[in-house]
Amino acid sequence: MGRAWSKGSGDEENIDSLRTTIENHFGNASIPGSGDVYYGYGGAFRCMTEGFGDVAFVKTTSYGDHCEGNDWCLEPL
């Protein structure tokens, strides 16, 4: 997406609308569900560090929250 934005689909208060927006913008998007190794903030961070994702939604604390003791984490720049 670079320095761009994507028009939201549906109700901005509904998380499923975010899912629909992502799937509409990125035709081959994969949004992991509960139980998937790439689910949640830690999973999103892991997905990026392992090179499987192009975009992840994480918190500013995700590295500290999820990387201690995990060999899959990259060192921050």
Helices and strands as residue ranges (DSSP letters): H 15-25, H 40-49, H 62-66
